[in-house]
Amino acid sequence: TSMTKSAVTSLGLALAFAITPLAFAQLSASQAAQEEAVRRQELTIRLRQALKEAKELEAKGEVYAAASMYEEAWRLVQRIGDSGTELEKQETVEGFSRTYLELARRDYSRGRYEDARLRVERVLRIDPRNVQAQKQMDQVQKTLKELEGRLPSKEILSQLPDVEKERVVAATMVQDGKLLYEMGKLDEAESKLRQAAKMDPENRGAYYYLKLVEEKRYTR
């Protein structure tokens, strides 16, 4: 009888050790799935916030900053993947295309045809069926073909100041200045806003918030 009990005990332990790795594997898979769900939820929240800010900037006419924010939204869309964010993805693609095509139009009107081509090319990369982008690309390609031999080389053009980058940085500074103003940190807000205005004199937001800072100081 003792031998039987011993055999049963040994068999039970053997089964327990055999089942344990499987249980751990199932637990690990479940935990990984939960962590992935949390990660996607966090990214989705960030995506919706980026879209909100992009739309607000676009409504104010700050196209450079809006395009940069739509760019961030697109990066988040790619990180999230297919997980029930179809509406946000559509809004991102539409906003990205809209702002980049507007910047391409501005580049074209200033004679920066290669920059215009690159912008339209980016739109077509994420939205290949965009009819407006296709039309703008045809126009740009036609112009570049007609101007072959009469434009500076890409090497020389690349040495020009990166105006676009400066405008994006300035737009970011304006947002920083706005937040500092709302926090009541007027000196820091003024510093940021003056830097933005110096970097991009055409940024109306910088002057608008500088005026608010001055009015707040006066009321104090």
N, CA and C of each residue as an Amber inpcrd file, in Angstrom:
protein
   660
   0.8350000  -1.2130000   0.0000000   0.0000000   0.0000000   0.0000000
   0.8600000   1.2490000   0.0000000   1.9200000   1.2170000   0.8400000
   2.8340000   2.3670000   0.8700000   3.5060000   2.5630000  -0.4710000
   3.8090000   1.4500000  -1.1330000   4.4290000   1.5500000  -2.4510000
   3.4530000   2.1620000  -3.4500000   2.1740000   1.7940000  -3.2980000
   1.1470000   2.3440000  -4.2050000   1.0090000   3.8400000  -3.9940000
   0.9560000   4.2330000  -2.6870000   0.8500000   5.6680000  -2.3920000
   2.0580000   6.4300000  -2.9260000   3.2150000   5.8220000  -2.7720000
   4.4460000   6.4680000  -3.2600000   4.4110000   6.6340000  -4.7610000
   3.9080000   5.6120000  -5.4450000   3.8320000   5.6720000  -6.9120000
   2.8650000   6.7460000  -7.3590000   1.7260000   6.8130000  -6.6320000
   0.7050000   7.8220000  -6.9730000   1.2580000   9.2240000  -6.7590000
   1.9650000   9.3810000  -5.6240000   2.5660000  10.6930000  -5.3280000
   3.5750000  11.0880000  -6.3880000   4.4050000  10.1560000  -6.7730000
   5.4160000  10.4270000  -7.7990000   4.7600000  10.7950000  -9.1220000
   3.6960000  10.0650000  -9.4390000   2.9840000  10.3370000 -10.6830000
   2.3620000  11.7330000 -10.6550000   1.8080000  12.0770000  -9.4670000
   1.1960000  13.4100000  -9.3280000   2.2240000  14.5100000  -9.4910000
   3.3930000  14.3280000  -8.8680000   4.4560000  15.3310000  -9.0000000
   4.9380000  15.4470000 -10.4350000   5.0430000  14.2930000 -11.0960000
   5.4880000  14.3000000 -12.4920000   4.5110000  15.0700000 -13.3600000
   3.2040000  14.8370000 -13.1120000   2.1890000  15.5480000 -13.8790000
   2.2270000  17.0450000 -13.5850000   2.4270000  17.3960000 -12.3260000
   2.4680000  18.8100000 -11.9410000   3.6200000  19.5200000 -12.6320000
   4.7990000  18.8680000 -12.6230000   5.9510000  19.4680000 -13.2820000
   5.7550000  19.5510000 -14.7910000   5.0100000  18.6080000 -15.3320000
   4.7670000  18.6170000 -16.7770000   3.7920000  19.7050000 -17.1610000
   2.8030000  19.9480000 -16.2720000   1.7580000  20.9360000 -16.5850000
   2.2500000  22.3590000 -16.3360000   3.1270000  22.5380000 -15.3300000
   3.5610000  23.8750000 -14.9350000   4.1290000  24.7160000 -16.0830000
   5.0470000  24.2130000 -16.9070000   5.5510000  25.0320000 -18.0140000
   4.4410000  25.4960000 -18.9530000   3.4630000  24.6180000 -19.1920000
   2.3480000  24.9890000 -20.0620000   1.5310000  26.1130000 -19.4420000
   1.3040000  25.9890000 -18.1170000   0.5400000  27.0230000 -17.4150000
   1.2750000  28.3550000 -17.4470000   2.5940000  28.2690000 -17.2010000
   3.4020000  29.4890000 -17.2610000   3.3790000  30.1060000 -18.6560000
   3.4270000  29.2780000 -19.6630000   3.4130000  29.7660000 -21.0410000
   2.0940000  30.4790000 -21.3450000   0.9800000  29.8830000 -20.8650000
  -0.3290000  30.4970000 -21.0870000  -0.4430000  31.8170000 -20.3440000
   0.0680000  31.8240000 -19.0900000   0.0440000  33.0500000 -18.2880000
   0.8810000  34.1390000 -18.9480000   2.0600000  33.7550000 -19.4470000
   2.9540000  34.7050000 -20.1060000   2.3100000  35.2880000 -21.3590000
   1.6410000  34.4300000 -22.1370000   0.9810000  34.8930000 -23.3600000
  -0.1570000  35.8440000 -23.0260000  -0.9080000  35.5220000 -21.9640000
  -2.0130000  36.3720000 -21.5370000  -1.5100000  37.7330000 -21.0660000
  -0.4140000  37.7210000 -20.2980000   0.1700000  38.9640000 -19.8060000
   0.6870000  39.8190000 -20.9630000   1.3250000  39.1680000 -21.9410000
   1.8370000  39.8960000 -23.1070000   0.7050000  40.5420000 -23.8910000
  -0.4090000  39.8100000 -24.0100000  -1.5680000  40.3430000 -24.7320000
  -2.1400000  41.5560000 -24.0090000  -2.1890000  41.4700000 -22.6660000
  -2.6910000  42.6000000 -21.8750000  -1.7820000  43.8130000 -22.0150000
  -0.4800000  43.5830000 -21.9590000   0.4820000  44.6820000 -22.1000000
   0.3780000  45.3230000 -23.4800000   0.1820000  44.4960000 -24.5060000
   0.0390000  45.0180000 -25.8620000  -1.2310000  45.8490000 -25.9790000
  -2.3120000  45.4070000 -25.3400000  -3.5750000  46.1500000 -25.3690000
  -3.4160000  47.5080000 -24.6890000  -2.6910000  47.5290000 -23.5660000
  -2.4470000  48.7900000 -22.8530000  -1.5950000  49.7170000 -23.7000000
  -0.5680000  49.1430000 -24.3300000   0.3150000  49.9490000 -25.1880000
  -0.4750000  50.5970000 -26.3220000  -1.3240000  49.8270000 -26.9620000
  -2.1150000  50.3610000 -28.0770000  -3.1110000  51.4130000 -27.5980000
  -3.6370000  51.2180000 -26.4140000  -4.5710000  52.1880000 -25.8700000
  -3.8650000  53.5230000 -25.6270000  -2.6640000  53.4500000 -25.0650000
  -1.8830000  54.6710000 -24.8170000  -1.5460000  55.3790000 -26.1300000
  -1.1290000  54.6040000 -27.1290000  -0.8040000  55.1840000 -28.4330000
  -2.0400000  55.8040000 -29.0790000  -3.1920000  55.1680000 -28.8960000
  -4.4400000  55.6950000 -29.4590000  -4.7970000  57.0340000 -28.8240000
  -4.5950000  57.1490000 -27.5260000  -4.8510000  58.4190000 -26.8300000
  -3.9270000  59.5020000 -27.3700000  -2.6510000  59.1620000 -27.5460000
  -1.6900000  60.1250000 -28.0950000  -2.0530000  60.5130000 -29.5200000
  -2.5380000  59.5390000 -30.2880000  -2.9390000  59.8080000 -31.6680000
  -4.1020000  60.8060000 -31.7070000  -5.1050000  60.5840000 -30.8690000
  -6.2610000  61.4820000 -30.8560000  -5.8690000  62.8900000 -30.4100000
  -4.9470000  62.9890000 -29.4750000  -4.4740000  64.2930000 -29.0270000
  -3.7000000  64.9990000 -30.1380000  -2.8530000  64.2430000 -30.8440000
  -2.0880000  64.8240000 -31.9600000  -3.0270000  65.3270000 -33.0530000
  -4.0640000  64.5700000 -33.3560000  -5.0390000  64.9870000 -34.3590000
  -5.7660000  66.2520000 -33.9250000  -6.1200000  66.3250000 -32.6590000
  -6.8080000  67.5110000 -32.1310000  -5.9310000  68.7450000 -32.2890000
  -4.6630000  68.6320000 -31.9080000  -3.7380000  69.7590000 -32.0180000
  -3.4930000  70.1200000 -33.4810000  -3.3690000  69.1200000 -34.3430000
  -3.1420000  69.3770000 -35.7660000  -4.3070000  70.1560000 -36.3710000
  -5.5210000  69.7670000 -36.0310000  -6.7040000  70.4490000 -36.5580000
  -6.7830000  71.8850000 -36.0570000  -6.4380000  72.1020000 -34.7920000
  -6.4580000  73.4500000 -34.2260000  -5.4350000  74.3440000 -34.9180000
  -4.2370000  73.8010000 -35.1420000  -3.1920000  74.5720000 -35.8260000
  -3.6050000  74.8790000 -37.2600000  -4.1960000  73.9040000 -37.9180000
  -4.6290000  74.0950000 -39.3040000  -5.7190000  75.1570000 -39.3730000
  -6.6280000  75.1550000 -38.4090000  -7.7120000  76.1390000 -38.3840000
  -7.1720000  77.5600000 -38.1880000  -6.0240000  77.6700000 -37.4960000
  -5.4070000  78.9830000 -37.2700000  -4.5640000  79.4350000 -38.4660000
  -4.4210000  78.5630000 -39.4660000  -3.6100000  78.9060000 -40.6280000
  -2.1430000  78.5970000 -40.4670000  -1.7860000  77.8980000 -39.3850000
  -0.3820000  77.5390000 -39.1480000  -0.1100000  76.1810000 -39.8100000
   0.0200000  76.2340000 -41.1360000   0.0790000  75.0080000 -41.9310000
   1.3550000  74.2160000 -41.6680000   2.4770000  74.9010000 -41.5100000
   3.7450000  74.2010000 -41.2760000   3.6680000  73.3730000 -39.9860000
   3.1920000  74.0060000 -38.9180000   3.0910000  73.3100000 -37.6380000
   2.0480000  72.1970000 -37.7080000   0.9590000  72.4610000 -38.4110000
  -0.0890000  71.4440000 -38.5490000   0.4330000  70.2310000 -39.3000000
   1.1880000  70.4760000 -40.3630000   1.7590000  69.3690000 -41.1390000
   2.6920000  68.5320000 -40.2770000   3.4750000  69.1980000 -39.4380000
   4.3810000  68.4790000 -38.5340000   3.5980000  67.6180000 -37.5500000
   2.4660000  68.1290000 -37.0650000   1.6550000  67.3650000 -36.1170000
   0.9550000  66.1940000 -36.8010000   0.5050000  66.3920000 -38.0440000
  -0.0830000  65.2780000 -38.8040000   0.9800000  64.2070000 -39.0770000
   2.2100000  64.6470000 -39.2490000   3.3270000  63.7120000 -39.4420000
   3.4790000  62.8180000 -38.2080000   3.3990000  63.4520000 -37.0260000
   3.4800000  62.6920000 -35.7850000   2.3000000  61.7200000 -35.6710000
   1.1170000  62.1920000 -36.0640000  -0.0690000  61.3310000 -36.0200000
   0.1110000  60.1150000 -36.9260000   0.6990000  60.3180000 -38.0910000
   0.9120000  59.2080000 -39.0190000   1.8880000  58.1920000 -38.4350000
   2.9210000  58.6670000 -37.7440000   3.8610000  57.7460000 -37.1040000
   3.1370000  56.8910000 -36.0510000   2.2320000  57.5290000 -35.3240000
   1.4750000  56.7910000 -34.3130000   0.5420000  55.7770000 -34.9580000
  -0.0810000  56.1530000 -36.0720000  -0.9580000  55.2310000 -36.8050000
  -0.1890000  53.9800000 -37.2040000   1.0230000  54.1670000 -37.6810000
   1.8330000  53.0310000 -38.1050000   2.2330000  52.1500000 -36.9210000
   2.4770000  52.7540000 -35.7710000   2.8460000  51.9810000 -34.5860000
   1.6550000  51.2010000 -34.0210000   0.4710000  51.7830000 -34.1300000
  -0.7230000  51.1210000 -33.6030000  -1.1280000  49.9410000 -34.4690000
  -1.0600000  50.1260000 -35.7950000  -1.4760000  49.0630000 -36.7050000
  -2.9840000  48.9800000 -36.8010000  -3.5000000  47.8550000 -37.2190000
  -4.9430000  47.6610000 -37.3780000  -5.5560000  47.2430000 -36.0490000
  -6.1180000  48.2090000 -35.3460000  -6.7030000  47.8750000 -34.0380000
  -7.9010000  48.7660000 -33.7120000  -8.7810000  48.9530000 -34.6820000
  -9.9910000  49.7170000 -34.4130000  -9.8130000  51.2170000 -34.4590000
  -8.7530000  51.6970000 -35.1280000  -8.5500000  53.1500000 -35.2470000
  -8.6830000  53.5840000 -36.7110000  -9.6080000  52.9570000 -37.4210000
  -9.7750000  53.2660000 -38.8460000 -10.1510000  54.7290000 -39.0620000
 -11.0420000  55.2600000 -38.2090000 -11.4820000  56.6520000 -38.3490000
 -10.3080000  57.6090000 -38.1450000  -9.5230000  57.3560000 -37.0960000
  -8.3550000  58.2160000 -36.8280000  -7.3340000  58.1230000 -37.9630000
  -7.1740000  56.9240000 -38.4980000  -6.2480000  56.7510000 -39.6130000
  -6.7090000  57.5600000 -40.8240000  -7.9970000  57.5150000 -41.1160000
  -8.5380000  58.2630000 -42.2490000  -8.3550000  59.7670000 -42.0480000
  -8.6330000  60.2510000 -40.8300000  -8.4580000  61.6740000 -40.5340000
  -6.9920000  62.0840000 -40.6580000  -6.0970000  61.1890000 -40.2420000
  -4.6640000  61.4720000 -40.3340000  -4.2240000  61.5850000 -41.7880000
  -4.6330000  60.6220000 -42.6000000  -4.2520000  60.6290000 -44.0180000
  -4.8070000  61.8760000 -44.7080000  -6.0470000  62.2140000 -44.4260000
  -6.6650000  63.3850000 -45.0540000  -5.9700000  64.6700000 -44.6250000
  -5.6960000  64.8040000 -43.3200000  -5.0200000  66.0030000 -42.8310000
  -3.5960000  66.1040000 -43.3350000  -2.8850000  64.9890000 -43.3190000
  -1.5140000  64.9290000 -43.8340000  -1.4890000  65.3770000 -45.3000000
  -2.3860000  64.8040000 -46.0910000  -2.4360000  65.1170000 -47.5200000
  -2.7960000  66.5740000 -47.7540000  -3.7790000  67.0450000 -47.0140000
  -4.2620000  68.4230000 -47.1890000  -3.1640000  69.4490000 -46.9000000
  -2.4710000  69.2770000 -45.7800000  -1.4520000  70.2560000 -45.4020000
  -0.2070000  70.1510000 -46.2810000   0.2020000  68.9310000 -46.5970000
   1.3980000  68.7740000 -47.4300000   1.1670000  69.2700000 -48.8570000
  -0.0290000  69.0880000 -49.3580000  -0.3300000  69.5940000 -50.7130000
  -0.3860000  71.1160000 -50.7160000  -0.8530000  71.6970000 -49.6160000
  -0.8540000  73.1550000 -49.5120000   0.5790000  73.6860000 -49.4620000
   1.4480000  73.0140000 -48.7090000   2.8540000  73.4230000 -48.6650000
   3.5180000  73.2330000 -50.0250000   3.1440000  72.1750000 -50.7230000
   3.6790000  71.9360000 -52.0660000   3.2300000  73.0430000 -53.0120000
   1.9760000  73.4660000 -52.8580000   1.4640000  74.5580000 -53.6990000
   2.2540000  75.8420000 -53.4480000   2.5560000  76.1050000 -52.1820000
   3.3280000  77.3020000 -51.8430000   4.7500000  77.2110000 -52.3960000
   5.3480000  76.0280000 -52.2730000   6.6940000  75.8370000 -52.8330000
   6.6820000  76.0910000 -54.3390000   5.6830000  75.5510000 -54.9980000
   5.5930000  75.6980000 -56.4530000   5.4620000  77.1750000 -56.8300000
   4.6330000  77.9040000 -56.1020000   4.4180000  79.3270000 -56.4170000
   5.6770000  80.1550000 -56.1870000   6.5900000  79.6470000 -55.3400000
   7.8460000  80.3570000 -55.0760000   8.9860000  79.8610000 -55.9560000
   8.6700000  78.9380000 -56.8450000   9.6910000  78.4200000 -57.7440000
  10.5370000  77.3150000 -57.1510000  10.1040000  76.7780000 -56.0160000
  10.8500000  75.6800000 -55.3830000  10.2290000  74.3570000 -55.8370000
  10.4450000  74.0500000 -57.0990000   9.7490000  72.9370000 -57.7360000
  10.1740000  71.5680000 -57.1930000  11.4500000  71.4280000 -56.8710000
  11.9260000  70.1460000 -56.3590000  11.3330000  69.8710000 -54.9740000
  11.2590000  70.9140000 -54.1430000  10.6400000  70.7600000 -52.8310000
   9.1690000  70.3860000 -52.9830000   8.5090000  71.0300000 -53.9340000
   7.0990000  70.7290000 -54.1920000   6.9390000  69.2680000 -54.6110000
   7.8300000  68.8020000 -55.4530000   7.7570000  67.4130000 -55.9240000
   7.9110000  66.4340000 -54.7630000   8.8590000  66.7180000 -53.8780000
   9.0990000  65.8260000 -52.7400000   7.8910000  65.7720000 -51.8060000
   7.2410000  66.9000000 -51.6090000   6.0620000  66.9300000 -50.7330000
   4.9150000  66.1110000 -51.3440000   4.6710000  66.3360000 -52.6240000
   3.5880000  65.6050000 -53.2840000   3.8950000  64.1110000 -53.3020000
   5.1520000  63.7940000 -53.4850000   5.5790000  62.3930000 -53.4960000
   5.2720000  61.7160000 -52.1550000   5.4530000  62.4470000 -51.0730000
   5.1610000  61.9070000 -49.7470000   3.6730000  61.6380000 -49.5840000
   2.8660000  62.5410000 -50.1110000   1.4140000  62.3450000 -50.0290000
   1.0140000  61.0860000 -50.7920000   1.5550000  60.9300000 -51.9870000
   1.2090000  59.7740000 -52.8130000   1.7080000  58.4730000 -52.1990000
   2.7190000  58.5690000 -51.3540000   3.2370000  57.3750000 -50.7060000
   2.2280000  56.8020000 -49.7020000   1.4960000  57.6950000 -49.0180000
   0.5250000  57.1960000 -48.0400000  -0.9090000  57.2400000 -48.5730000
  -1.1180000  57.9560000 -49.6740000  -2.4580000  58.0530000 -50.2580000
  -2.3340000  58.0150000 -51.7870000  -1.9920000  56.8500000 -52.3490000
  -1.6960000  56.7410000 -53.7860000  -2.8490000  57.1420000 -54.7020000
  -4.0800000  57.0830000 -54.2290000  -5.2280000  57.3850000 -55.0740000
  -5.6990000  58.8350000 -54.9660000  -4.9250000  59.6590000 -54.2860000
  -5.2980000  61.0600000 -54.1090000  -5.2440000  61.7910000 -55.4580000
  -6.4080000  62.1500000 -55.9670000  -6.5060000  62.7430000 -57.3090000
  -5.7940000  64.0910000 -57.3610000  -5.9900000  64.9180000 -56.3250000
  -5.3470000  66.2340000 -56.3100000  -3.8310000  66.0970000 -56.3120000
  -3.3180000  65.1520000 -55.5520000  -1.8700000  64.9270000 -55.5010000
  -1.3500000  64.4920000 -56.8680000  -2.0880000  63.6450000 -57.5370000
  -1.6870000  63.1870000 -58.8680000  -1.6270000  64.3530000 -59.8530000
  -2.6170000  65.2520000 -59.7630000  -2.6400000  66.4170000 -60.6530000
  -1.4670000  67.3510000 -60.3630000  -1.1960000  67.5810000 -59.0500000
  -0.0790000  68.4520000 -58.6960000   1.2500000  67.8410000 -59.1240000
   1.3710000  66.5280000 -59.0190000   2.6000000  65.8710000 -59.4410000
   2.7950000  66.0290000 -60.9450000   1.7340000  65.8770000 -61.7120000
   1.8230000  66.0550000 -63.1670000   2.2890000  67.4710000 -63.4970000
   1.7290000  68.4500000 -62.7850000   2.0960000  69.8480000 -63.0240000
   3.5610000  70.1050000 -62.7030000   3.9980000  69.5870000 -61.5450000
   5.3820000  69.7900000 -61.1180000   6.3590000  69.1060000 -62.0760000
   6.0480000  67.8640000 -62.4360000   6.9150000  67.1140000 -63.3460000
   7.0250000  67.8090000 -64.6930000   5.9070000  68.3330000 -65.1670000
   5.9050000  69.0420000 -66.4490000   6.7940000  70.2870000 -66.3810000
   6.6710000  71.0300000 -65.2750000   7.4770000  72.2410000 -65.1040000
   8.9630000  71.8990000 -65.0070000   9.2860000  70.8650000 -64.2460000
  10.6900000  70.4600000 -64.1120000  11.2680000  70.0210000 -65.4490000
  10.4510000  69.3620000 -66.2470000  10.8990000  68.9210000 -67.5810000
  11.1910000  70.1280000 -68.4580000  10.3190000  71.1320000 -68.4070000
  10.4980000  72.3350000 -69.2240000  11.7140000  73.1500000 -68.7900000
  12.0670000  73.0500000 -67.5020000  13.1610000  73.8660000 -66.9600000
  14.4880000  73.1180000 -66.8830000  14.5480000  71.9340000 -67.4570000
  15.7990000  71.1720000 -67.4430000  16.9300000  71.9950000 -68.0580000
  18.0440000  72.0750000 -67.3340000  19.1910000  72.8390000 -67.8120000
  19.1420000  74.3050000 -67.4350000  18.0330000  74.7320000 -66.8070000
  17.9170000  76.1430000 -66.4420000  17.7380000  76.3490000 -64.9370000
  17.8390000  75.2630000 -64.1640000  17.7120000  75.3570000 -62.7200000
  19.0500000  75.0590000 -62.0470000  19.3080000  75.6400000 -60.8620000
  20.5310000  75.3230000 -60.1230000  20.5390000  73.8480000 -59.7220000
  21.7130000  73.3090000 -59.4970000  21.8230000  71.9030000 -59.1120000
  21.2780000  71.6970000 -57.7010000  20.9370000  70.4400000 -57.3990000
  20.4240000  70.1050000 -56.0740000  21.4710000  70.3890000 -54.9990000
  22.7630000  70.2050000 -55.3520000  23.8390000  70.4340000 -54.3840000
  23.8540000  71.8920000 -53.9230000  23.6740000  72.8110000 -54.8710000
  23.6760000  74.2410000 -54.5350000  22.4000000  74.6060000 -53.7900000
  21.2760000  74.0720000 -54.2630000  20.0020000  74.3750000 -53.6030000
  19.9880000  73.8800000 -52.1580000  20.6890000  72.7680000 -51.8920000
  20.7020000  72.2130000 -50.5370000  21.4410000  73.1230000 -49.5640000
  22.2260000  74.0810000 -50.0790000  22.9720000  74.9910000 -49.2210000
  22.1400000  76.1830000 -48.7720000  20.9300000  76.3290000 -49.3440000
  20.0540000  77.4230000 -48.9510000  19.5790000  77.2060000 -47.5150000
  19.2800000  78.3030000 -46.7860000  18.7720000  78.1460000 -45.4080000
  17.5110000  77.2950000 -45.3820000  17.4170000  76.4800000 -44.3840000
  16.2560000  75.5980000 -44.2580000  15.1080000  76.3760000 -43.6190000
  14.4430000  77.1720000 -44.4720000  13.3710000  78.0450000 -43.9950000
  12.2360000  77.2340000 -43.3810000  11.9050000  76.1430000 -44.0270000
  10.7890000  75.3250000 -43.5430000  11.0510000  74.8160000 -42.1320000
  12.2700000  74.3180000 -41.9040000  12.6040000  73.7880000 -40.5930000
  12.5050000  74.8810000 -39.5340000  12.9770000  76.0800000 -39.8570000
  12.9240000  77.1860000 -38.9200000  11.4800000  77.5410000 -38.5920000
  10.6050000  77.4680000 -39.5820000   9.1980000  77.7940000 -39.3380000
   8.5350000  76.7750000 -38.4230000   8.8900000  75.5190000 -38.5970000
   8.3290000  74.4710000 -37.7350000   8.8090000  74.6720000 -36.2950000
  10.0970000  74.9780000 -36.1420000  10.6490000  75.2120000 -34.8040000
   9.9760000  76.4210000 -34.1700000   9.7780000  77.4730000 -34.9780000
   9.1240000  78.6850000 -34.4770000   7.6960000  78.3810000 -34.0380000
   6.9890000  77.5890000 -34.8320000   5.6090000  77.2350000 -34.4920000
   5.5600000  76.4560000 -33.1790000   6.5440000  75.5860000 -32.9670000
   6.6160000  74.8290000 -31.7150000   6.8650000  75.7720000 -30.5440000
   7.7290000  76.7620000 -30.7500000   8.0050000  77.7430000 -29.7030000
   6.7550000  78.5320000 -29.3390000   5.9400000  78.8400000 -30.3360000
   4.6970000  79.5660000 -30.0770000   3.7870000  78.7400000 -29.1800000
   3.7160000  77.4250000 -29.4430000   2.8900000  76.5530000 -28.6030000
   3.4390000  76.4990000 -27.1750000   4.7660000  76.4790000 -27.0480000
   5.3830000  76.5100000 -25.7200000   5.0400000  77.8250000 -25.0130000
   5.1560000  78.9330000 -25.7660000   4.8470000  80.2460000 -25.2090000
   3.3990000  80.3520000 -24.7690000   2.5020000  79.7830000 -25.5590000
   1.0690000  79.7840000 -25.2320000   0.8280000  79.0570000 -23.9090000
   1.4420000  77.8830000 -23.7580000   1.2600000  77.0900000 -22.5370000
   1.8410000  77.8170000 -21.3240000   3.0290000  78.4240000 -21.5010000
   3.6490000  79.1650000 -20.4010000   2.7850000  80.3570000 -19.9970000
   2.1820000  81.0140000 -20.9960000   1.2760000  82.1390000 -20.7180000
   0.0750000  81.6710000 -19.8950000  -0.4920000  80.5360000 -20.2780000
  -1.6540000  80.0020000 -19.5690000  -1.2790000  79.5700000 -18.1520000
   0.0030000  79.2070000 -17.9430000   0.4780000  78.8190000 -16.6110000
   0.8330000  80.0320000 -15.7600000   0.7930000  81.2240000 -16.3820000
   1.1110000  82.4410000 -15.6480000   2.5800000  82.7860000 -15.6120000
   3.4030000  82.0260000 -16.3700000   4.8460000  82.2890000 -16.4090000
   5.1270000  83.2650000 -17.5570000   4.8520000  84.5400000 -17.3070000
   4.8660000  85.5430000 -18.3730000   6.2640000  85.8120000 -18.9280000
   7.2770000  85.8600000 -18.0580000   8.6360000  86.1380000 -18.5380000
   9.1190000  85.0350000 -19.4740000   8.9000000  83.7730000 -19.0640000
   9.3260000  82.6490000 -19.9010000   8.5260000  82.6060000 -21.1950000
   7.2380000  82.9140000 -21.0920000   6.3880000  82.9270000 -22.2850000
   6.8730000  83.9880000 -23.2670000   7.1750000  85.1740000 -22.7470000
   7.6300000  86.2690000 -23.6170000   8.9330000  85.8990000 -24.3190000
   9.8520000  85.2770000 -23.5830000  11.1310000  84.8780000 -24.1640000
  10.9320000  83.9150000 -25.3290000  10.0880000  82.9020000 -25.1150000
   9.8110000  81.9200000 -26.1750000   9.1750000  82.5880000 -27.3810000
   8.1890000  83.4310000 -27.1310000   7.4390000  84.0600000 -28.2150000
   8.3060000  85.0250000 -29.0190000   9.2100000  85.7340000 -28.3430000
  10.0970000  86.6590000 -29.0740000  11.0960000  85.8760000 -29.9430000
  11.5530000  84.7540000 -29.4370000  12.4320000  83.9000000 -30.2480000
  11.6960000  83.4060000 -31.4910000  10.4380000  83.0120000 -31.2990000
   9.6380000  82.5180000 -32.4200000   9.4140000  83.6110000 -33.4530000
   9.0940000  84.8130000 -32.9750000   8.8470000  85.9330000 -33.8930000
  10.1080000  86.3090000 -34.6690000  11.2600000  86.1990000 -34.0020000
  12.5290000  86.5000000 -34.6730000  12.8540000  85.4510000 -35.7250000
  12.5700000  84.1950000 -35.4030000  12.8630000  83.0990000 -36.3210000
  11.9200000  83.1000000 -37.5250000  10.6380000  83.4110000 -37.2560000
   9.6380000  83.4170000 -38.3300000   8.7610000  84.6540000 -38.1740000
   9.1690000  85.7740000 -38.7820000   8.4220000  87.0280000 -38.6440000
   6.9870000  86.9510000 -39.1590000   6.6770000  85.9330000 -39.9630000
   5.3260000  85.8170000 -40.5160000   4.3890000  85.0260000 -39.6010000
   4.8950000  84.5360000 -38.4880000   4.0670000  83.7490000 -37.5750000
   3.1780000  84.6900000 -36.7590000   1.9040000  84.7410000 -37.1170000
   0.9680000  85.6610000 -36.4590000   0.6900000  85.2470000 -35.0140000
   0.7720000  83.9460000 -34.7490000   0.5050000  83.4670000 -33.4020000
   1.4630000  84.0500000 -32.3790000   2.7370000  84.2200000 -32.7720000
   3.7340000  84.7610000 -31.8570000   3.3500000  86.1630000 -31.4060000
   2.9350000  87.0110000 -32.3540000   2.5620000  88.3840000 -32.0200000
   1.2550000  88.4350000 -31.2200000   0.3680000  87.5290000 -31.5350000
  -0.9180000  87.4860000 -30.8340000  -0.7030000  87.1890000 -29.3460000
   0.1110000  86.1830000 -29.0510000   0.3320000  85.8170000 -27.6510000
   1.2580000  86.7990000 -26.9350000   2.1450000  87.4550000 -27.6750000
   2.9480000  88.5150000 -27.0670000   2.0490000  89.6560000 -26.5940000
   1.0310000  89.9430000 -27.3940000   0.0700000  90.9860000 -27.0210000
  -0.6910000  90.5820000 -25.7570000  -1.0800000  89.2920000 -25.6780000
  -1.7820000  88.8030000 -24.4950000  -0.8980000  88.8910000 -23.2490000
   0.3930000  88.5830000 -23.4250000   1.3300000  88.6690000 -22.3020000
   1.4030000  90.0960000 -21.7840000   1.4960000  91.0690000 -22.7140000
   1.5650000  92.4750000 -22.3300000   0.2860000  92.9180000 -21.6140000
  -0.8600000  92.4640000 -22.1220000  -2.1390000  92.8200000 -21.4980000
  -2.2410000  92.2240000 -20.0980000  -1.7770000  90.9990000 -19.9310000
  -1.8070000  90.3550000 -18.6140000  -0.9340000  91.1110000 -17.6330000
   0.2380000  91.5570000 -18.0840000   1.1210000  92.3230000 -17.2130000
   0.4470000  93.6300000 -16.7980000  -0.2290000  94.2520000 -17.7430000
  -0.8800000  95.5490000 -17.4730000  -1.9800000  95.3900000 -16.4200000
  -2.7580000  94.3180000 -16.5400000  -3.8420000  94.0910000 -15.5830000
  -3.2990000  93.7710000 -14.2000000  -2.1150000  93.1570000 -14.1600000
  -1.5130000  92.8570000 -12.8580000  -1.0530000  94.1400000 -12.1600000
